[in-house]
Amino acid sequence: MNNLGIDKLPSETRVVVAMSGGVDSSTAAALMAEQGYEVIGVTLQLYDHGSAVAKKGACCAGQDIHDARRVADKIGIPHYVLDYEDRFRESVIDDFVDTYLRGETPIPCVRCNQTVKFRDLLKTAQDLGADALVTGHYVQRVMGQDGPELHRGDDDGKDQSYFLFATTREQMEFLRFPLGDMDKAETREHALRFGLPVADKAESQDICFVPDGSYARVVERMRPGACDPGEFVDLDGNVLGHHDGIIGFTVGQRRGMGISAAEPLYVVKIEPETRRVVVGPASALLTEQIIVDGINWLGPEDTGGDGLDVQIKIRSASPPSAARIFRKEDGRAVVIPDVPASGVAPGQACVFYDGARVLGGGWIVRKETQPTINTS
């Protein structure tokens, strides 16, 4: 049994490493090669990167493909670039645009992991005869009584489990995450030790297919007319001002509205049908019940009918907070936070934890589309 939990010698174990051109995935590839595995590096071309080659902070731009190739040459592994543009547009970009038009806030990185990477690339890795697909994510794969479990990364500041909640049990059998017990400093130390050309490369910050940071411009280009203006209204429907399009706002947002008021105003609700952005005080953001759809469940199946005490995250950067969840037969779940949650944004993910273990998660539903669900 090798250190990937595969009953083969490392030299007899083929792994495909998803190489984005950044320091994390590059270090993961170098570690696998150092440990004697047969490593194949794969980089995905996800969009027309011609205009993004000089862009800093994009995760999959032309420069990053070039960097991944340089790393592969340095560590002496074969490297392939796969054209996934059509798949990426259909599964990620179109969903990103349509989610904004529904008055919701998308998380394209989750959709990318859920579809293009852990569905399509994983299948490609299997077709290449690989025994595992390795990524540079800061999460951990821990063997439990019922098989592999998804756990938070050791470094709270780098943990990426929120973005991987949609990973299925079947995918977990094939995935490996060698950086999960490291922090960023340790990863960079390894990169320097290997002499990787990306050892000092800055982290990607922006969504890779938004070349100038303007989400609205991407949406308008994909869906002409989507940025039609509308009104700011208060909780009673009184018009307070006008905006240039609902896609510029998300629930919980405070800045960028240009409205004068005696107290700070926040985006409380977005109404795509009327193009209204409803604003109100911070107290109007508090939510006592969250409905979550599209559940991917990774926890124990026998959770009982009385609900399950968990910790939840409703934003990637927020700390986990206590809640009770009630799973329903229709695939949805009712989440009752111990303390009313603030700024619950439809379209974002609600991820469930038991300590470090990811129990699953799903997508927060807009109140107007929620059914009447009780917890009995």
C-alpha positions in Angstrom: 0.0 0.0 0.0 1.6 3.3 -1.0 1.0 6.7 0.7 -1.9 7.4 -1.6 -3.7 4.4 -0.2 -3.4 2.4 -3.5 -2.2 -1.2 -3.3 0.6 -0.7 -5.8 4.2 0.4 -5.7 4.5 4.1 -6.5 6.4 3.3 -9.7 3.4 1.2 -10.8 0.9 3.9 -9.9 -0.2 6.4 -12.6 -1.6 9.7 -11.4 -2.9 12.6 -13.4 -2.3 16.0 -11.7 -4.5 18.9 -12.6 -2.0 21.7 -13.2 -3.3 25.2 -13.3 0.1 26.9 -13.6 0.0 28.1 -10.0 2.3 27.2 -7.1 -0.2 24.8 -5.4 -0.9 22.4 -8.3 2.7 22.7 -9.4 4.0 21.6 -6.0 1.5 18.8 -5.9 2.9 17.5 -9.2 6.5 17.8 -8.0 5.7 15.9 -4.8 4.1 13.1 -6.7 7.1 12.9 -9.0 9.6 13.0 -6.1 7.7 10.1 -4.4 8.2 8.0 -7.5 4.7 8.0 -9.0 4.2 7.9 -12.8 2.9 11.5 -13.2 1.0 13.0 -16.1 0.3 16.7 -15.9 -2.9 18.0 -17.5 -3.9 21.7 -17.9 -7.3 22.7 -19.1 -7.8 25.5 -21.6 -11.1 26.8 -20.4 -11.7 29.9 -22.4 -10.2 32.0 -25.2 -7.1 33.1 -23.4 -5.6 35.3 -26.1 -6.7 38.5 -24.4 -5.8 37.3 -20.9 -2.1 36.3 -21.4 -0.9 39.5 -19.7 -3.5 39.5 -17.0 -2.3 39.0 -13.5 -4.4 37.0 -11.1 -6.3 34.8 -13.6 -6.2 31.1 -12.8 -6.4 29.6 -16.3 -5.1 32.3 -18.6 -2.6 31.7 -21.4 0.4 32.6 -19.2 -0.7 30.0 -16.7 -0.8 27.3 -19.4 2.8 28.4 -20.3 3.8 28.2 -16.6 2.3 24.7 -16.2 4.3 23.5 -19.2 7.5 25.0 -17.7 6.9 23.3 -14.4 6.3 19.9 -16.2 9.6 20.3 -18.0 11.4 21.2 -14.8 10.2 18.0 -13.0 10.4 15.8 -16.0 6.8 14.7 -16.6 4.6 14.6 -19.7 2.2 17.5 -20.0 -1.0 17.9 -22.0 -3.3 20.8 -22.6 -6.9 19.8 -23.1 -9.4 22.1 -24.8 -12.4 22.2 -22.5 -13.7 25.6 -23.7 -17.2 24.3 -24.8 -17.7 22.4 -21.6 -16.6 25.3 -19.5 -18.9 27.7 -21.3 -21.9 25.5 -21.0 -21.3 24.3 -17.4 -19.8 27.4 -15.8 -20.0 30.6 -17.7 -23.7 30.2 -18.8 -24.6 29.2 -15.3 -22.8 32.2 -13.9 -24.6 34.6 -16.2 -28.1 33.0 -15.7 -27.6 33.0 -11.9 -27.0 36.7 -11.9 -30.1 37.3 -14.0 -32.2 35.4 -11.4 -31.2 37.9 -8.9 -28.8 35.5 -7.2 -25.0 35.4 -6.5 -23.1 32.6 -8.3 -20.0 30.7 -7.2 -18.4 29.7 -10.5 -15.5 27.9 -8.8 -17.9 25.4 -7.2 -19.6 24.8 -10.6 -16.1 24.4 -12.2 -15.0 21.8 -9.6 -18.4 20.1 -9.8 -18.5 19.7 -13.5 -15.5 20.4 -15.6 -12.8 19.3 -13.2 -14.3 16.5 -11.0 -16.6 15.1 -13.6 -15.0 15.7 -17.1 -11.3 15.8 -16.1 -11.8 12.9 -13.7 -13.3 10.8 -16.5 -10.4 11.8 -18.8 -7.9 10.7 -16.1 -9.6 7.3 -15.9 -9.5 7.0 -19.7 -5.7 7.6 -19.5 -5.4 4.6 -17.1 -4.7 6.7 -14.0 -5.2 5.3 -10.6 -5.9 8.7 -9.1 -6.5 12.4 -10.0 -4.4 14.7 -7.8 -5.1 18.4 -7.3 -3.6 21.2 -5.3 -6.6 21.9 -3.2 -6.2 22.6 0.5 -8.6 19.9 1.7 -8.0 16.4 3.1 -9.2 12.9 2.2 -9.6 10.9 5.3 -10.5 7.2 5.4 -13.6 6.6 7.6 -15.6 3.5 8.4 -17.7 3.9 5.3 -15.0 5.0 2.9 -13.1 8.2 2.1 -14.4 11.4 3.8 -13.8 15.0 2.8 -12.2 17.1 5.6 -11.2 20.7 5.9 -7.6 21.6 5.2 -5.3 22.0 8.2 -4.7 25.7 7.4 -7.9 27.6 8.2 -6.8 30.5 6.1 -6.4 28.3 3.0 -9.1 25.6 3.5 -11.0 25.1 0.3 -13.6 22.6 1.5 -16.5 25.1 1.0 -15.8 25.1 -2.8 -15.7 21.3 -2.9 -18.9 20.4 -1.1 -20.4 19.0 -4.3 -17.7 16.3 -4.7 -19.5 13.0 -4.7 -18.6 9.8 -2.8 -17.6 8.1 -6.1 -15.3 11.0 -7.0 -13.7 10.9 -3.5 -12.6 7.3 -4.2 -10.4 8.6 -7.1 -9.2 12.0 -5.8 -6.1 12.8 -3.8 -5.1 16.1 -2.1 -1.4 16.1 -1.1 -1.4 19.7 0.2 -4.3 19.2 2.7 -2.1 19.1 5.8 0.1 22.0 4.7 -0.1 25.7 5.0 0.8 28.1 2.1 4.3 28.8 3.5 5.2 25.1 3.5 3.9 24.7 0.0 6.1 27.6 -1.2 9.1 26.1 0.7 8.6 22.9 -1.3 8.3 24.8 -4.5 11.6 26.6 -3.8 13.2 23.3 -2.9 12.2 21.9 -6.2 13.3 25.0 -8.0 9.9 25.5 -9.6 9.7 28.6 -11.9 6.4 29.5 -10.2 7.6 29.3 -6.6 7.1 33.1 -6.1 4.1 33.4 -8.3 1.3 35.5 -6.8 -2.0 33.8 -6.0 -4.9 34.1 -8.4 -7.6 36.5 -7.0 -10.1 37.0 -9.8 -12.6 34.7 -11.5 -10.6 33.4 -14.4 -13.0 34.3 -17.2 -13.6 37.9 -16.0 -10.6 39.6 -17.7 -11.0 43.0 -16.1 -12.9 42.2 -12.9 -16.2 43.5 -14.3 -18.9 40.8 -13.8 -21.5 43.1 -15.3 -19.6 43.4 -18.6 -19.4 39.6 -18.9 -23.1 39.2 -18.3 -24.1 42.0 -20.7 -21.9 40.6 -23.4 -23.4 37.1 -23.0 -27.0 38.4 -22.5 -27.5 41.8 -24.2 -30.0 43.9 -22.3 -29.3 42.2 -19.0 -28.1 45.4 -17.5 -31.3 47.3 -17.8 -31.8 50.0 -15.1 -34.2 49.7 -12.2 -35.1 51.2 -8.9 -33.9 51.0 -5.3 -36.8 50.7 -3.0 -37.1 50.4 0.8 -38.9 47.7 2.6 -42.3 49.4 2.1 -41.7 49.8 -1.7 -40.9 53.5 -1.6 -38.5 54.5 -4.4 -35.2 55.8 -3.1 -33.1 56.0 -6.3 -32.1 54.2 -9.5 -29.4 51.7 -10.5 -27.9 50.5 -13.7 -28.8 46.8 -13.4 -29.5 44.2 -10.7 -26.3 42.2 -11.6 -24.2 44.8 -9.8 -25.7 43.9 -6.4 -25.8 41.0 -4.0 -27.7 40.4 -0.7 -25.8 41.9 2.2 -24.0 44.5 0.1 -23.7 48.0 1.6 -21.5 50.1 -0.7 -22.0 51.3 -4.2 -25.6 52.3 -4.1 -25.3 56.1 -3.9 -28.3 56.5 -1.6 -28.4 59.0 1.2 -30.0 57.8 4.3 -30.0 58.5 8.1 -28.7 54.9 8.8 -26.6 52.5 6.7 -28.6 50.6 4.1 -27.9 47.1 2.9 -29.3 45.1 -0.1 -32.0 42.9 1.5 -33.5 41.4 -1.6 -33.2 41.5 -5.4 -36.3 41.2 -7.6 -35.3 40.2 -11.1 -38.9 40.3 -12.4 -39.3 44.0 -11.5 -35.6 44.9 -11.6 -35.9 46.3 -8.1 -33.2 46.2 -5.5 -34.8 46.2 -2.0 -32.7 47.9 0.7 -33.1 48.2 4.4 -31.3 48.3 7.8 -28.9 45.6 9.0 -31.6 44.0 11.1 -33.6 43.2 7.9 -30.8 40.9 6.8 -31.3 38.4 9.6 -32.6 35.0 8.6 -33.9 32.3 11.0 -34.5 29.6 8.4 -32.5 28.8 5.3 -33.8 26.5 2.5 -31.1 24.7 0.6 -31.6 22.8 -2.6 -29.5 20.5 -4.7 -28.0 18.7 -1.7 -24.9 16.6 -2.1 -24.7 14.5 1.1 -21.4 13.0 2.2 -22.3 12.3 5.9 -23.8 9.3 7.6 -27.1 8.2 6.1 -28.9 7.6 9.4 -29.4 11.1 10.6 -32.8 10.6 12.3 -36.0 12.5 11.9 -35.2 15.1 14.6 -32.6 16.9 12.6 -28.9 16.9 12.9 -26.7 19.4 14.8 -24.0 20.7 12.5 -21.8 23.7 11.8 -22.6 25.7 8.6 -20.8 28.1 6.3 -22.9 30.4 4.1 -19.9 32.2 2.6 -16.4 30.9 1.9 -14.6 33.3 4.2 -17.1 33.1 7.1 -16.3 31.0 10.2 -18.5 27.9 10.8 -21.5 28.6 13.0 -23.9 26.2 14.8 -27.1 25.1 13.2 -29.6 22.3 13.0 -30.5 20.8 9.6 -33.6 18.8 8.6 -33.1 16.8 5.4 -36.3 16.4 3.3 -37.4 13.6 0.9 -37.5 16.1 -2.0 -33.7 16.6 -1.8 -33.9 19.9 0.0 -32.9 20.7 3.5 -34.1 23.2 6.1 -31.3 24.9 8.0 -32.1 26.5 11.4 -29.1 28.6 12.6 -28.7 28.8 16.4 -28.3 32.5 15.9 -30.1 34.2 13.0 -27.8 34.4 10.0 -27.0 37.7 8.3 -26.7 38.4 4.6 -27.9 35.0 3.4 -27.4 35.4 -0.4 -29.4 33.2 -2.8 -27.2 31.3 -5.2 -24.4 30.9 -2.7 -23.7 27.6 -1.0 -24.6 26.5 2.5 -22.0 23.8 3.5 -22.5 21.5 6.5 -19.7 20.4 8.8 -19.2 18.0 11.7 -16.0 19.5 13.1 -13.4 19.2 10.3 -15.5 16.7 8.2 -17.7 18.0 5.4 -21.1 16.4 5.6 -22.3 18.0 2.4 -24.0 21.1 1.2 -26.3 22.7 -1.3 -27.5 25.9 -2.9 -29.4 28.6 -1.0 -32.8 29.2 -2.5 -34.4 32.6 -3.0 -37.3 33.2 -0.6 -39.8 33.8 -3.4 -39.1 30.3 -4.8 -39.1 28.5 -1.5 -41.9 26.0 -0.7 -43.6 26.0 2.6 -41.5 23.6 4.7 -41.8 22.9 8.4 -39.3 21.0 10.5 -41.7 18.5 12.0 
